Amino acid sequence: MKKAVCLTLIIALLFTFTGISHASTAKKIILNIPAFSLEYYEGETLVKTYQVAVGRSTSQTPTGDFQVINKLKHPTWFPKGRQPVPPGPSNPLGTRWIGFKNGYGIHGNNNPSVIGTMASAGCVRLHNEDVEELYEKVAIGTPVKIIYQTQILEKNSIKPYLKVYPDIYNFGVNKKETIVAKLSESNILIPQQKLDVLLSKVNREPVIFNQGYFITFNNRLVTNDIVIIDEIFYINKGEMERYFGAVCKSDLPAVVNKGEYISFEELFTNGQFDIKINRDEEIIHVTGILIAVNGQLLKAGCLKENNTILIPVRPVAEALGWTVFWNNETRTAFANDIPLKTVLINSRSYMTLEDICSTFSLSFGKDDTKGIINFYSR
């Protein structure tokens, strides 16, 4: 929404404003505009990252140090020269407003498709469920820091890498010589042919400059520590476990430089994942849904049929100690002599989430962002 409109809204919100309180500085918000990323911290701990929409190039989101100055549930929008828009599906402010500067706020929206784009007149938009969650965490006075940082050197991984976001406001900060100098300073050695390919994509999409291969799962980087032995990719096992929050057992582990690795083929080549290997940029892209049972990552994935998630029966059942077999005469799968309600796809038996939980007395947690379903015995 436009600055003048936001100012009108702020006037309408004055009745909610009680002055800047001495909110704990342990909580803070850091927003990086070109990354379309809002991070919520408690102390120095990153609690959660939210994807956002920011201001268009002609109405940029302001940078600087701010603080939460007002909050409102189910705000009314006061567009300039038009009738007020009450809370509801037609209100572009969504369900919550968190003001951080006169005329600007962090708020929900009624068009989820704009998240991750330049769509506003300077305000910051979140999905309604995200802004509702954030609203409960922050108070008047919570610091809000807005930065414009396109080049981020990641040092917390086993190997450092440089992530470069597009210069969406055309500030001229992504010069090739600057990127090359930063790579050299960080001792990130990239062959010239690969470097030229990566540099050609800067300002068109986020680019990761990494020495060697890295793997993404559902477009999120899992680890950049991959070794190649006899033309087989081996992934750092500890990094996989930290990312997915589950133990990853390997039948054929490899030990390299005192680190334990698991072969890519052992994890992902069972036909339940979409795998793309970009050898020019040295990226392994994997898309799918992984499964964990009682804290152990299975070497299996789910399928989606008509928006229904289907769970492979055998790996889940065997992880729970059940015996699974197939009766050719009745064309029925059994687990411990119990007939199962299954769907047969490519010679594998699958069950719906509801049926597998009911049959094996399981509860589950689903992380759509990382792409994993965790099953737990009741």
C-alpha positions as CSV (number, residue, x, y, z in Angstrom):
1,M,0.0,0.0,0.0
2,K,1.1,3.5,-0.7
3,K,2.9,5.7,1.9
4,A,0.0,8.1,2.1
5,V,-2.4,5.2,2.6
6,C,-0.2,3.8,5.3
7,L,-0.1,7.2,7.0
8,T,-3.9,7.2,7.0
9,L,-3.9,3.7,8.5
10,I,-1.4,4.8,11.2
11,I,-3.8,7.6,12.2
12,A,-6.6,5.1,12.4
13,L,-4.3,2.9,14.6
14,L,-3.5,5.7,17.1
15,F,-6.0,4.3,19.6
16,T,-3.9,1.1,19.8
17,F,-0.7,3.0,20.4
18,T,0.4,3.1,24.1
19,G,3.9,4.5,23.7
20,I,7.2,2.7,23.2
21,S,7.6,0.1,26.0
22,H,10.8,-1.3,27.3
23,A,10.4,-4.5,25.3
24,S,13.1,-7.0,25.8
25,T,16.0,-6.5,23.3
26,A,16.4,-10.2,23.3
27,K,13.8,-10.4,20.5
28,K,14.5,-8.8,17.2
29,I,13.5,-8.9,13.5
30,I,16.1,-8.7,10.7
31,L,14.7,-8.3,7.1
32,N,17.0,-8.7,4.1
33,I,15.2,-7.1,1.1
34,P,16.9,-8.8,-1.9
35,A,16.6,-12.2,-0.1
36,F,12.8,-11.6,0.5
37,S,13.6,-13.0,3.9
38,L,12.5,-11.9,7.4
39,E,14.3,-13.5,10.3
40,Y,13.0,-13.6,13.9
41,Y,15.6,-13.9,16.6
42,E,15.4,-14.6,20.3
43,G,18.8,-13.5,21.6
44,E,21.3,-14.6,19.1
45,T,19.2,-17.7,18.2
46,L,17.4,-17.6,14.8
47,V,14.0,-19.0,15.7
48,K,12.3,-18.8,12.3
49,T,12.7,-17.4,8.8
50,Y,9.7,-16.1,6.9
51,Q,9.4,-15.4,3.2
52,V,8.0,-11.9,2.4
53,A,7.0,-9.5,-0.4
54,V,8.8,-6.1,-0.4
55,G,8.3,-2.8,-2.1
56,R,8.5,-2.4,-5.8
57,S,11.5,-0.6,-7.3
58,T,9.5,2.6,-7.6
59,S,8.3,2.4,-4.0
60,Q,11.1,0.7,-2.1
61,T,11.0,-0.7,1.4
62,P,13.1,1.5,3.6
63,T,16.4,0.3,5.1
64,G,17.6,1.2,8.6
65,D,17.1,0.5,12.3
66,F,13.4,0.7,13.4
67,Q,11.2,-0.8,16.1
68,V,7.7,-2.0,16.4
69,I,5.5,1.1,17.1
70,N,2.0,-0.4,16.9
71,K,0.1,-3.6,16.4
72,L,-3.4,-4.4,15.3
73,K,-5.5,-7.5,14.7
74,H,-7.8,-7.5,11.7
75,P,-7.0,-4.0,10.5
76,T,-9.2,-1.9,8.3
77,W,-7.6,-0.5,5.2
78,F,-8.1,3.2,4.4
79,P,-7.3,3.7,0.7
80,K,-6.8,7.3,-0.3
81,G,-9.9,8.7,-2.0
82,R,-12.0,5.5,-1.5
83,Q,-14.2,3.9,1.1
84,P,-12.5,2.0,3.9
85,V,-12.1,-1.7,3.4
86,P,-13.1,-3.7,6.4
87,P,-11.3,-6.9,7.5
88,G,-12.0,-9.8,5.2
89,P,-10.8,-11.5,2.0
90,S,-10.8,-8.2,0.0
91,N,-8.5,-6.5,2.5
92,P,-4.8,-6.3,1.2
93,L,-3.5,-5.9,4.8
94,G,-4.6,-9.4,5.7
95,T,-5.2,-10.4,9.3
96,R,-2.5,-8.5,11.2
97,W,-0.5,-5.2,11.2
98,I,2.9,-4.7,12.8
99,G,3.9,-1.1,12.3
100,F,7.7,-0.2,12.4
101,K,7.7,3.3,10.9
102,N,5.1,6.0,10.2
103,G,3.6,4.8,6.9
104,Y,5.2,1.4,6.9
105,G,4.3,-2.0,8.4
106,I,4.7,-5.7,8.3
107,H,1.3,-7.2,7.5
108,G,-0.6,-10.1,6.0
109,N,-2.1,-10.0,2.5
110,N,-5.0,-11.4,0.4
111,N,-2.9,-12.6,-2.5
112,P,-0.4,-15.3,-1.4
113,S,1.1,-15.5,-4.8
114,V,3.0,-12.2,-4.4
115,I,5.1,-13.5,-1.5
116,G,8.7,-13.6,-2.7
117,T,8.3,-10.7,-5.1
118,M,8.4,-6.9,-5.2
119,A,4.7,-6.2,-4.9
120,S,4.0,-3.5,-2.3
121,A,4.4,0.3,-2.1
122,G,7.0,-0.1,0.7
123,C,5.3,-2.3,3.3
124,V,6.3,-5.9,4.0
125,R,3.8,-8.6,3.3
126,L,3.7,-12.1,4.8
127,H,1.4,-15.0,4.5
128,N,-1.5,-14.5,6.9
129,E,-0.6,-17.5,9.0
130,D,3.0,-16.3,9.3
131,V,2.2,-12.8,10.3
132,E,-0.3,-14.1,12.9
133,E,2.5,-16.2,14.4
134,L,5.0,-13.3,14.3
135,Y,2.4,-11.0,15.8
136,E,2.2,-13.1,19.0
137,K,6.0,-13.1,19.4
138,V,6.9,-9.4,19.1
139,A,5.9,-6.5,21.3
140,I,5.9,-2.7,21.1
141,G,9.6,-1.7,21.0
142,T,10.9,-4.9,19.4
143,P,13.9,-3.9,17.2
144,V,13.4,-4.2,13.4
145,K,16.5,-4.0,11.3
146,I,16.0,-3.8,7.5
147,I,19.1,-4.3,5.3
148,Y,19.9,-4.6,1.6
149,Q,22.6,-7.3,1.4
150,T,22.9,-9.2,-1.9
151,Q,26.2,-11.1,-1.1
152,I,26.2,-13.4,2.0
153,L,29.3,-15.4,2.9
154,E,28.1,-18.5,4.7
155,K,30.8,-19.7,7.1
156,N,28.7,-22.0,9.3
157,S,28.8,-24.9,6.9
158,I,31.7,-27.3,6.7
159,K,32.9,-25.5,3.6
160,P,32.3,-21.7,3.1
161,Y,30.2,-20.6,0.2
162,L,29.0,-17.3,-1.2
163,K,25.3,-16.8,-1.9
164,V,24.4,-13.8,-4.2
165,Y,20.9,-12.5,-4.5
166,P,19.7,-10.4,-7.4
167,D,20.2,-6.6,-7.0
168,I,16.5,-6.0,-7.3
169,Y,16.7,-2.2,-6.7
170,N,19.5,-1.9,-9.2
171,F,22.0,-0.3,-6.7
172,G,24.9,-1.7,-8.7
173,V,26.3,-3.8,-5.8
174,N,26.7,-7.1,-7.7
175,K,29.8,-6.2,-9.8
176,K,31.6,-9.2,-11.1
177,E,35.0,-8.0,-9.8
178,T,33.5,-7.6,-6.3
179,I,32.2,-11.2,-6.3
180,V,35.4,-12.6,-7.7
181,A,37.4,-10.7,-5.0
182,K,35.2,-12.0,-2.2
183,L,35.6,-15.6,-3.5
184,S,39.4,-15.1,-3.5
185,E,39.5,-13.7,0.0
186,S,37.4,-16.6,1.3
187,N,39.6,-19.2,-0.6
188,I,36.6,-20.5,-2.5
189,L,38.3,-21.9,-5.6
190,I,36.0,-22.3,-8.7
191,P,37.1,-23.3,-12.2
192,Q,36.8,-20.5,-14.7
193,Q,34.2,-22.2,-16.9
194,K,31.9,-22.8,-14.0
195,L,32.6,-19.3,-12.6
196,D,31.6,-17.7,-15.9
197,V,28.3,-19.7,-15.9
198,L,27.5,-18.6,-12.4
199,L,28.4,-15.0,-13.0
200,S,26.1,-14.9,-16.0
201,K,23.1,-15.7,-13.8
202,V,23.7,-13.1,-11.2
203,N,20.8,-10.6,-10.9
204,R,18.5,-13.1,-12.6
205,E,18.2,-15.5,-9.7
206,P,19.9,-16.4,-6.4
207,V,23.3,-18.0,-7.2
208,I,25.5,-20.1,-4.9
209,F,29.2,-20.0,-5.5
210,N,30.6,-23.2,-4.0
211,Q,33.8,-25.1,-4.4
212,G,32.5,-28.5,-5.7
213,Y,29.0,-29.9,-5.7
214,F,26.1,-29.1,-3.3
215,I,22.7,-30.7,-2.9
216,T,19.3,-29.0,-2.6
217,F,16.1,-30.7,-1.4
218,N,13.0,-28.9,-2.6
219,N,15.1,-26.0,-3.6
220,R,16.7,-25.6,-0.2
221,L,20.4,-26.2,0.3
222,V,21.0,-29.2,2.5
223,T,24.8,-29.4,2.4
224,N,27.7,-28.3,0.2
225,D,30.0,-31.1,1.5
226,I,29.9,-33.8,-1.2
227,V,32.7,-36.0,-2.3
228,I,33.0,-38.1,-5.5
229,I,34.4,-41.6,-5.2
230,D,34.5,-43.8,-8.3
231,E,32.0,-41.5,-10.0
232,I,29.5,-41.9,-7.1
233,F,28.3,-38.9,-5.1
234,Y,28.7,-39.2,-1.3
235,I,26.9,-36.8,1.0
236,N,28.1,-35.7,4.4
237,K,26.0,-37.9,6.7
238,G,26.0,-35.5,9.7
239,E,24.9,-32.6,7.6
240,M,21.9,-34.6,6.3
241,E,21.0,-35.6,9.9
242,R,21.2,-32.0,11.1
243,Y,19.1,-30.7,8.3
244,F,16.3,-33.2,8.5
245,G,16.5,-33.8,12.3
246,A,16.7,-37.5,12.0
247,V,19.3,-40.3,12.2
248,C,20.5,-41.5,8.8
249,K,21.8,-45.1,8.9
250,S,23.9,-46.3,6.0
251,D,24.6,-49.9,4.8
252,L,27.7,-48.7,2.9
253,P,29.2,-45.6,4.6
254,A,32.3,-44.0,3.4
255,V,34.9,-42.3,5.6
256,V,36.7,-39.3,4.1
257,N,39.0,-37.1,6.1
258,K,37.5,-38.5,9.3
259,G,34.0,-37.6,8.2
260,E,31.2,-40.1,7.5
261,Y,29.4,-40.0,4.2
262,I,26.4,-41.8,2.7
263,S,26.1,-42.5,-1.0
264,F,23.5,-40.5,-2.9
265,E,22.2,-43.6,-4.7
266,E,21.5,-45.3,-1.3
267,L,19.2,-42.4,-0.3
268,F,17.5,-41.1,-3.4
269,T,17.4,-43.5,-6.4
270,N,14.3,-45.5,-5.5
271,G,12.0,-43.8,-8.1
272,Q,10.2,-41.7,-5.5
273,F,12.2,-38.5,-6.1
274,D,12.7,-36.1,-9.0
275,I,16.5,-35.8,-9.5
276,K,18.3,-33.3,-11.7
277,I,22.1,-33.0,-11.8
278,N,23.5,-29.8,-13.2
279,R,27.1,-30.7,-14.0
280,D,28.0,-27.2,-15.3
281,E,27.1,-25.6,-12.0
282,E,27.8,-28.7,-9.9
283,I,24.3,-28.8,-8.3
284,I,22.2,-31.9,-7.4
285,H,18.5,-30.9,-7.2
286,V,16.2,-33.4,-5.5
287,T,12.5,-32.9,-5.1
288,G,10.2,-35.0,-3.1
289,I,9.0,-35.9,0.4
290,L,11.2,-37.9,2.8
291,I,10.0,-40.1,5.7
292,A,11.4,-40.6,9.2
293,V,10.0,-43.1,11.7
294,N,10.8,-42.6,15.4
295,G,13.7,-40.3,14.6
296,Q,15.3,-42.5,11.9
297,L,15.4,-41.2,8.3
298,L,14.2,-43.9,5.9
299,K,15.7,-44.5,2.4
300,A,12.3,-43.9,0.9
301,G,10.0,-41.1,-0.2
302,C,6.3,-40.4,-0.6
303,L,4.3,-40.0,-3.8
304,K,1.6,-37.5,-4.6
305,E,-1.5,-38.6,-6.6
306,N,-4.2,-36.0,-7.2
307,N,-2.9,-34.0,-4.2
308,T,-3.1,-37.1,-1.9
309,I,0.1,-38.1,-0.2
310,L,0.8,-41.8,-0.5
311,I,3.2,-43.5,2.0
312,P,5.3,-46.6,0.9
313,V,4.2,-49.4,3.2
314,R,7.2,-51.7,3.4
315,P,9.9,-49.3,4.7
316,V,7.6,-47.8,7.3
317,A,6.4,-51.2,8.5
318,E,9.8,-52.8,8.6
319,A,11.2,-49.8,10.6
320,L,8.5,-50.6,13.2
321,G,9.5,-54.3,13.3
322,W,6.5,-55.6,11.3
323,T,6.7,-58.3,8.6
324,V,5.3,-57.3,5.2
325,F,4.4,-59.8,2.4
326,W,2.3,-59.8,-0.8
327,N,-0.4,-62.4,-1.5
328,N,-0.4,-63.0,-5.3
329,E,-3.7,-64.9,-5.2
330,T,-5.7,-62.1,-3.5
331,R,-3.4,-59.4,-4.7
332,T,-3.3,-58.0,-1.2
333,A,-0.5,-56.7,1.0
334,F,-0.3,-58.0,4.5
335,A,1.6,-56.7,7.6
336,N,1.8,-59.3,10.5
337,D,-1.1,-61.1,8.8
338,I,-3.2,-58.0,8.8
339,P,-4.6,-57.2,5.3
340,L,-3.8,-53.7,4.2
341,K,-5.8,-51.1,2.3
342,T,-3.1,-50.2,-0.3
343,V,-2.6,-48.7,-3.7
344,L,-0.1,-50.5,-6.0
345,I,2.1,-48.2,-8.1
346,N,5.2,-49.5,-10.0
347,S,5.1,-52.8,-8.0
348,R,5.2,-50.9,-4.7
349,S,2.3,-50.8,-2.1
350,Y,1.3,-47.4,-0.7
351,M,-1.2,-46.2,1.9
352,T,-2.7,-42.8,2.7
353,L,-1.5,-40.9,5.7
354,E,-4.7,-41.6,7.6
355,D,-4.7,-45.3,6.8
356,I,-1.0,-45.9,7.6
357,C,-1.3,-44.0,10.9
358,S,-4.5,-46.0,11.8
359,T,-3.0,-49.4,10.9
360,F,0.4,-49.0,12.6
361,S,-0.8,-46.7,15.5
362,L,1.3,-43.7,14.4
363,S,1.1,-40.0,14.8
364,F,3.0,-37.7,12.5
365,G,4.4,-34.2,12.0
366,K,4.8,-32.7,8.6
367,D,7.4,-30.1,7.6
368,D,6.3,-28.8,4.2
369,T,9.3,-26.4,4.0
370,K,11.9,-29.1,4.3
371,G,9.8,-31.8,2.7
372,I,9.7,-34.5,5.4
373,I,7.1,-36.4,7.3
374,N,8.0,-37.7,10.8
375,F,6.1,-40.7,12.1
376,Y,6.0,-41.5,15.8
377,S,4.7,-44.6,17.6
378,R,1.8,-43.7,19.9
